Structures are given as structure tokens and as C-alpha cells.
Amino acid sequence: MPELRKDPILDRWVIIATERSRRPSDFAPTAVPVNTGESVFSPGSEDKTPSEVFQIGRDASAAANSSGWNVRVVPNKFPALHPDGDLDSRAVGPFDAMNGVGAHEVVIENPSAAWDLADASVEEMGNVLEAYIERNKVLSEDERFRYILTFRNYGSTAGASISHPHSQIIAVPVVPKQLKDQLDVAKAHYRAKRRSIYGDLVRQEIESGARIVEENQHFVVLCPYASRFPFETTIYPKRQQHDFTAITAEEKLALSETLPRTLKRIKNALNNPPYNMMIQTAPITSPRPGQSDYWGTIAEDYRWHIDILPRLTQVAGFEWGTGFYINPVSPENAAEFLRDS
Amino acid sequence: MPELRKDPILDRWVIIATERSRRPSDFAPTAVPVNTGESVFSPGSEDKTPSEVFQIGRDASAAANSSGWNVRVVPNKFPALHPDGDLDSRAVGPFDAMNGVGAHEVVIENPSAAWDLADASVEEMGNVLEAYIERNKVLSEDERFRYILTFRNYGSTAGASISHPHSQIIAVPVVPKQLKDQLDVAKAHYRAKRRSIYGDLVRQEIESGARIVEENQHFVVLCPYASRFPFETTIYPKRQQHDFTAITAEEKLALSETLPRTLKRIKNALNNPPYNMMIQTAPITSPRPGQSDYWGTIAEDYRWHIDILPRLTQVAGFEWGTGFYINPVSPENAAEFLRDS
């Protein structure tokens, strides 16, 4: 019998279709090919991207936009949102519109096109996290922005148009509804119980153990109870913290081991599948016009985390029409496979 | 400058990235191939599917599950939800679960595997609509169900695993959150103004004309102001009606012309692209235990409609992480192309 499961924070139902349950080897994902050649993100091609806004590794004496970097952050050449201009929020007949003001940056994670984040050394992963954190901090000072998403598309079927390893950072001028819905639930839970709903969740998942992929001193890696997709995986910090950029040096070091190891498990279990990875963090909490006390207990009630979605199944009419998802692999099975991978 | 637009009913933002704007010919969708062979849904293979629950076209004297049908509805052989059993709603630690009770049926739209809904005659489309309506009515009598989605996946990248032309009907035991959110907005609008928000929207879209693909006596075909996807298209009835199955004979005839013509425009403009089509209708409104007066003014405030989503772009980390969508074709451009196609 299939099982309907509800995400406790998102109010989203999924169908765990256990009779359709499959082993990882039953999926035939097209393995993401390794890019062994040069790309527009390769050293020596720095003039093919917009001028860099951050880099790690190059001597302070060297010229900007020259080679010698380990990680390099540049504005997206074809940005979804533009960094200049006013928001100009306006009514258009019955509709609401706003200028597409925002930031869209590319984190080039390594000089080598063939390098893979799943194989990153602690130092390499640390550099990438450092780039994420620094750019998040700088962008959060722009008063026009409300929310910043750091994400990674791996493989063309996961939306990556350039195969050289990179992540993206997009700052948007409104808080997404799907985050607001989560914040509302987290706030209500905190008001009622004086505890973070994420803390309750993580503790009970550890006690159960059934969906745990890995637990270490600072992080818990698990397959969510109401996973939308086969092998969906979330990394939670054990310490209550709403803001990803407030990670401690010790946590950063632990994440530099935990995140590549988690990606490696997925790579091993599923033959290097395409995936999307998103760092889900709180909206920018420094006061914006008209919202000085808007965020309330967010530091206590919301917790940042990293979602990894292997892209093995199609999103189709049923999912678009209902917001329900059909997942042919139970998270318990997925966690077991990933633990052993 | 890109533009941020908010859907007036869904509170969902999209980025219309006009600087990335492209003509239909700039998309290179893989044209959905025509299936000229036999399939498990072909006449003569009736024993390869579960026993039919509805058919049109066969003589009353002929045996069930024999050939001679024009449209045939069968339970899905690999159902996402099971028709038997109790719901058994229960708490699992901090989570909510329910048995995966529901219905999952396949509407085989035509005996010929090579036939296409975009080329359907009025009579053929009328038969398919008749099958949708009859099965929706029968399933809505089951007290365990709350919502029924009728949808169509066209092409393998849109999730179709069998290419013989078919639609699917899924009945679920809970009302999806994304529909509840819309119902809440529609109800609040009605309380404030005594008008349907859908009626207001359709009227203003007709007045503007910019996003209208076609208007006839009974239906309006338009590209929504906050389209998530390039060439996203919605068909609204002009008459206020929350329940798709309550369509009049005259409306059914008009829809039998309007829907194939709309699909044909998309087929012509975009080289036979994959798409998802969903009939969005009200939840089952006959009272269920504990909700005798739950639906209030739904007959006046919500309006059924048909969404068509051509699948030309990838959903990636940004969309999963924020619920925002980036659309490289403005709905005004899309409507203009479709009007001329």
C-alpha cells in the first residue's frame, strides 16, 4: 500500500509509492559527463567573464582578473536580475510588478573543469564555503534585497548550462512565499513551545535513526520523512542558527568534510547523477524600511540547512497540478543505501 | 531590465527576463515523436490493461474489454494510489501519515497510437471530455476522496512513459495546499467585493488584450501575466463555475473546438513540444465528515480552468530553492506568437 506523508513544516504531501519501490540500480540516470577540456571559466579566460567581485588564492600583488585563483566569483554574464536601479514597485491593472533588481553571481569553484565538488579536499571545500559566506554578507548589506539563495545545478538535466564546476548566488528583493510559509510554521511552533521545530525534528530523527545517513559532532545528514524525490537529502547543523553565514570556524571545517562526503555517497550510489543543491537560510534580517521588528524570534525558531535533490524522476502534470509528489523510493531505503555508499 | 511579476492569486513571483527574451524558434525542444506502431493501449490488447471502468463507442451488445471503443478508461496498472482500504490517518512521531488510498485511472483517448489530441475532431474531443466528466463524477461520490486532478503528460520529457495518447485521473484524500491557498485568496476577494477574482481577472485581460490568444463566446485563452514557463497558456470559461463537471452541453461543444485549437497553436509555434496539461477544478464539494459547511462561497468565488505548460526550460536550483521562476519569454510575446500560429 502506498503511503501519504506530510512534511511537518511545509504542509506538503508526498506519496511514497512503496509498491513502485526500486533500488538505486533500477534508475538509469545519464551519468553527468566529466568536462576535461577548457571552458569560459578556465584560468586564462578571465576576460570572458564580467570582472570578478571576489577571489581566493591569487597573490595580493597580482592583477585582478588574472589567473592564479583557487575560487573566483563573477557576476553572471546573462543575469536573471540586474544589480542597478530602483525597485519601483507598482500596480499594473490588477497585478503587482517590480523592476527585476537583484544580484546574480557565479562562484567558479575550482580552476579545473574536470574537478568535482564531491571529491573536494577540506581546503577546497572550505574555500568554496568562504566564497559563499563572503558574497552573502556583502549582498545582504544592499537595502534593496530581502533574500539570498546560494545554489548549485550539477548536470545539464539539472539546469547547468556550463559544465565547469560552479555554484550561483541570487539575491532577490522579496521574501519567497515558500520561505514565508516555513517561517510562519516555525514561529507558531516556537510561540507554543519555546523550541525550534527544526531542533525537535533533528532530535527525533536522531532518536529514530531510520532516515539518518550520517551524524557527526556538528551536522546531521538525513533523507527527509516526506521526501519529494528519490534520495533527497538534507544536511542540518546541530546548533540552532538561522543564518548560514554565522557558521563558526569549527562548523565550517566540519561542513567542509560532511558536504563533499554526502555528495560522494550520492555519486557512488546513483552513478554520478545530476542534482540541485540549495543552501536554505533565513531572509536578510537586518531591518529594512517598514520592517524593523518583522522577524521576531527567527534566530530561535528557524534553522538553516542544505537540500540536495538528485534529479532522477520527471516532474509532470500531477505534481504541477496538485503540488503533491510521487516518490518511488522510501526515505528509509534511500538513507540505508546512502549510509552504505 | 528584467521584470518581477506576482501572480494575483498564487502569491508567486516570476522573473520575466526580457533581456534573455527569445523567439519560439530559439528554443530547440525535441519534437515529440509520433508513435505509429501498436501499444499496450491499442485495440486487441485490452487484456494487457486492468478491466475497463468506462468506454465510449462499443455496441452495448459487445463484450466488455473487447475492441470497438473510441475512448476507454482503465485503472492504472501501476497506480500511485490504491482504491481499496481505509485512510487510517495517524501520527508517526512528529509526522502525519495516511494510507495511500485514492484512484489512479488512465483515459485512452483514441484507438490509434498515432492520433494527437491537437488534431482531434470536435466529436473525438467531445468523447474525451465526456470520459473526464463521467469519471470525475463517479470518483467524487467516494467519501474518502477530497480532490480529483485530470491531467495529460505529452512527451517523455513531460513525464509520459507510454506514448499512446492518454490522459490520467488521480483522486486524492486531501485537498492540496496549493489549491487551498488559491481558495483562500478567492474567498477573501469574494467577501470584500462580492465578485469572483477569476471573473475580475478575465474581464481585465479581455480589456487589455495583450495576453489574449483567443476569445470566443464561451472561453478565453490567454498567457498568464505571471507565467512561470515560456508559452504557458490558460483556458478560462467566461461563465462563473467552480466545478469542471458542471460544464453545459454548449460549453462542452465550444471547448471541444477551443482546446484542440489551442494545443495546435502550441504544436505549430514550438515544433510539437512536450507539455503538461491540467484541469484545475474545485475540490469535491459534497459534504464530507466534519466539513458540512466548509466550502462557503466556492461556487461564486473559484473558477475552474485548464493550464497548459509547454516544457521548454529546466526547473533548477533557483526554482526549487525559492519557488520563483525565471521565464525568458514575456507572456505578451508568447500570446502574440500563439495568436498567429
Interface residues (C-beta under 8 A of the other chain):
Chain A: M1 P2 E3 L4 R5 K6 P8 D11 R12 W13 I15 I16 A17 E19 R20 F78 P79 A80 L81 H82 G85 V92 G93 P94 F95 D96 A97 M98 N99 G100 Y147 L149 F151 R152 N153 S156 T157 A158 G159 A160 Q168 I170 V172 P173 V174 P176 K177 Q178 L179 D200 L201 Q204 S208 Y225 A226 N276 M277 M278 I279 Q280 D307 L309 Q314 V315 A316 G317 F318 W320 G321 T322 G323 F324 I326
Chain B: M1 P2 E3 L4 R5 K6 P8 D11 R12 W13 I15 I16 A17 E19 R20 F78 P79 A80 L81 H82 G85 V92 G93 P94 F95 D96 A97 M98 N99 G100 Y147 L149 F151 R152 N153 S156 T157 A158 G159 A160 Q168 I170 V172 P173 V174 P176 K177 Q178 L179 D200 L201 Q204 S208 Y225 A226 N276 M277 M278 I279 Q280 D307 L309 Q314 V315 A316 G317 F318 W320 G321 T322 G323 F324 I326
